[in-house]
């Protein structure tokens, strides 16, 4: 009976946001009038707010990506930056053999 009372107060609300001429849909999980969760823009799962980093501009003052997706995104960007730096170094040194090996690794 208590669960039924709790479930009566839980709602999923849809919020549309326009950012740089693109429309994003965010789903908010509300208990009474408090936001207790939201959807991740990357994995689309509805998660508790504690799974999101703080943000000044985000809905409920949270980032659009959950912590896991944000961590994966950051790691990927770091790898890309490292590869770019190595590529530029090899290009500057005119080391064609290592440059070709790097390109083959990136393509596979």
Buried (B, 14 or more C-beta within 10 A) or exposed (E): EEEEEEEEEEEEEEEEEEEEEEEEEBBBBBEEEEBBBBBBBBEEBBBEBEBBEEEEEBBBEBBBBBBBBBEBEEEEEEEEEEEEEEBEEBEEEEEEEEBEEBEEEEEE
